Amino acid sequence: MEFIEKELNMVGDVSRFAAASTEELRRRSLGHELKGLLLNYLLPSRQEQEVLEAKKKMEVVDQN
């Protein structure tokens, strides 16, 4: 719940969405889906980068 409040700015009463139109809710949903898609792409890329960096550090340690 903390993630939702912090990252999606949904602090407090979520009843404000009850007054939103269907179009507005669709637009917001699509925006969050696109953010999720981007994060799902970036996460494994970042993890792979961290693994490569760790391997390089291990090679340096092994050489010394």
C-alpha positions as CSV (number, residue, x, y, z in Angstrom):
1,M,0.0,0.0,0.0
2,E,2.9,2.3,0.7
3,F,4.2,1.9,-2.9
4,I,0.8,2.8,-4.2
5,E,0.6,5.9,-2.0
6,K,4.1,7.0,-2.8
7,E,4.5,6.1,-6.5
8,L,1.0,6.6,-7.8
9,N,0.1,9.6,-5.7
10,M,-3.0,7.9,-4.3
11,V,-2.7,9.3,-0.8
12,G,-5.9,9.5,1.2
13,D,-9.4,8.8,0.1
14,V,-9.6,7.1,-3.3
15,S,-13.2,8.0,-3.7
16,R,-12.1,10.9,-5.9
17,F,-12.0,8.3,-8.7
18,A,-15.7,7.6,-8.3
19,A,-16.4,11.0,-9.9
20,A,-14.0,10.4,-12.8
21,S,-15.4,9.6,-16.2
22,T,-14.8,6.2,-17.8
23,E,-12.6,7.9,-20.4
24,E,-10.5,9.5,-17.6
25,L,-10.2,6.1,-15.8
26,R,-9.1,4.4,-19.1
27,R,-6.5,7.1,-19.8
28,R,-5.1,6.8,-16.3
29,S,-5.1,3.0,-16.6
30,L,-3.3,3.1,-19.9
31,G,-0.7,5.5,-18.4
32,H,0.0,3.2,-15.5
33,E,0.2,0.2,-17.9
34,L,2.7,2.0,-20.0
35,K,4.8,2.8,-16.9
36,G,4.6,-0.8,-15.8
37,L,5.7,-2.0,-19.2
38,L,8.7,0.4,-19.1
39,L,9.6,-0.7,-15.6
40,N,9.3,-4.4,-16.6
41,Y,11.8,-3.7,-19.5
42,L,14.2,-1.7,-17.4
43,L,14.4,-4.0,-14.4
44,P,16.0,-7.1,-16.1
45,S,18.3,-4.8,-18.1
46,R,19.5,-3.2,-14.9
47,Q,19.9,-6.6,-13.3
48,E,21.9,-7.9,-16.2
49,Q,24.1,-4.8,-16.0
50,E,24.7,-5.3,-12.3
51,V,25.7,-9.0,-12.9
52,L,28.2,-7.9,-15.6
53,E,29.7,-5.3,-13.2
54,A,30.0,-7.9,-10.4
55,K,31.7,-10.3,-12.8
56,K,34.2,-7.7,-13.9
57,K,35.0,-6.9,-10.2
58,M,35.5,-10.6,-9.5
59,E,37.9,-10.9,-12.5
60,V,39.9,-8.0,-11.1
61,V,40.1,-9.7,-7.7
62,D,41.0,-13.0,-9.2
63,Q,43.9,-11.4,-11.2
64,N,45.4,-9.8,-8.1
